[in-house]
Each structure stands twice: as C-alpha cells, then as structure tokens.
Amino acid sequence: MSRFSKQSDLYAEYRPDYPDELYNFILEHLSNYHRAWDCATGSGQVAAVLSESFDEVIATDISTEQLNHAPAIQNVDYRKAPAENSGLPDEHVDLITVGQALHWFDFEAFYNEVRRLAKRNALFAVFGYGMLRISPAINPIIDDLYEEAFGAYFDEKRSYIDSRYQTIPFPFEEIMSPGFEHSLAWTIDQLEGYFNSWSAVQKLKDEQNYNPVDATMQKLQKQLSNHETITVTFPIFLRLGKL
C-alpha cells in the first residue's frame, strides 16, 4: 500500500497547489505541448493544470485510492504505475513533472525511465514546497510539529525537502530557476487538515496510537482564535532540466 493511501481524502482536499508563476516558467521553456507525463500525480492537482496546455496528459501513481480522488478530465489519462516503470512507450512525452514526490523514488531507476520516455528537447521538472510560514510567533509551533513527526519517521527523506532538492542527484542539463511563493487564505480547519495529511502523522497514529496534531492545534487556536482566515505562505522550489 502507498504511504499516502490511507489519507488520500485528506491529501486531495488539503494539499496546497502551485502558483501560476511556476507553471508559466516551465511552459515558456517548452517547444512542444503534445503530451505530458505527471508522475506520482496523487489526486491529480498538477495533471489538471497541465491539461489546459497539453493535448494529452498521462498521470500515474501507485495508489489506487489517490487516483480515485482525481478529477475526471477529458484529456487526462490516469494510470496506476510506479515511477520507475511507467509502462509508456519510448520517446513519448514532451514534459515530465513530479510534484513533491521525487524524494521517495529510486533515483537511478527513475532517471533511466525519464530518459527513455523523453522526446527530443523534452523537459523534466521537479518541484515541491517547504514548510508553510504564518508569522514569527506561529512558525516555531509549526516547526515543533514538523520535527516531532518527521524526526521519528522519514528523517532522511525530509532532508531532501529541507534542502529544496539541491542534494538530490540531478544528472540533466539544468535551467536555472527562481524561487517562488504561494500564499493561501486558510481557516483553522484547513490548517489542521493539512497537518493530518502528512504521511509521518499517519504513521504515528497507526504505530503509536498518537496524533501530535491535536496538541499543536490547541496551541495554534490560542494564538489564532480571533482569525476567521489565516494567510499561510509556502516556499516553492523547482529544478528544471533539458533532455
């Protein structure tokens, strides 16, 4: 079972999307818009955006539960497949995207698959988001939750996120990319839903019968009780390569 299958409903509802500026930067470096492969699509957030620019989008994931929460879009073909073995033909796509998932892959095997599927002049885009920021008073509470959850599980994997994917092997001709930010107006309930979508939180709940989000929300509610909505800002990072 995928580590994200249990909370697939939370993932679909509460995971943040990406800003238009990120997609525009990627698309402006492309020469063809026939077919894109969104790998580890989850519930299809990235695939849905790509469908507006490409004739066809193939969106794969290892989790049936995640795919079941993806929106039905005429030119998006959802398939269950691992990142390292998509089942797609050689030289098949103009763009390959991975959002907030590359750190889970077998890098060498996946990169071989990327090279096999890419058409000439295709692009490979991997992106993700760091820990959300609210204010100097609130951020340490969030950081404590992050440390407690991911310090117990996935510590090595989360280090790739913390370093904005700069420590992940990237054996492609890289296009230097700017950093981005994405700000959203969330309620307290949305903030709690996002925390509960973390894979490390689900693992703590399953294996230790304990959810650290509960205590965190008590602290946050004291600080944010007078706010109907809260501005949360995610730092967004991108690595973009030519194939």
C-alpha positions, 0 to 999 in steps of 0.5 A: 500500500502507498504511504499516502493511501490511507489519507488520500481524502485528506491529501486531495482536499488539503494539499496546497497547489502551485502558483501560476508563476511556476507553471508559466516558467516551465511552459515558456521553456517548452517547444512542444505541448503534445503530451505530458507525463505527471508522475506520482500525480496523487489526486491529480492537482498538477495533471489538471493544470497541465491539461489546459496546455497539453493535448494529452496528459498521462498521470500515474501513481501507485495508489489506487485510492489517490487516483480515485480522488482525481478529477475526471478530465477529458484529456487526462489519462490516469494510470496506476504505475510506479515511477520507475516503470511507467509502462509508456512507450519510448520517446513519448512525452514532451514534459515530465513533472513530479510534484513533491514526490521525487524524494521517495523514488529510486533515483537511478531507476527513475532517471533511466525511465525519464530518459527513455520516455523523453522526446527530443528537447523534452523537459523534466521538472521537479518541484515541491514546497517547504514548510508553510510560514504564518508569522514569527510567533506561529512558525516555531509551533509549526516547526515543533510539529514538523520535527516531532513527526518527521524526526521519528519517521522519514528523517532522511527523506525530509532532508531532501525537502529541507534542502529544496532538492539541491542534494538530490542527484540531478544528472540533466542539463539544468535551467536555472530557476527562481524561487517562488511563493504561494500564499493561501487564505486558510481557516483553522480547519484547513490548517489542521487538515493539512497537518493530518495529511502528512504521511509521518502523522499517519504513521504515528497514529497507526504505530503509536496510537498518537496524533501530535496534531491535536496538541499543536492545534490547541496551541495554534487556536490560542494564538489564532482564535480571533482569525476567521482566515489565516494567510499561510505562505509556502516556499516553492522550489523547482529544478528544471532540466533539458533532455 
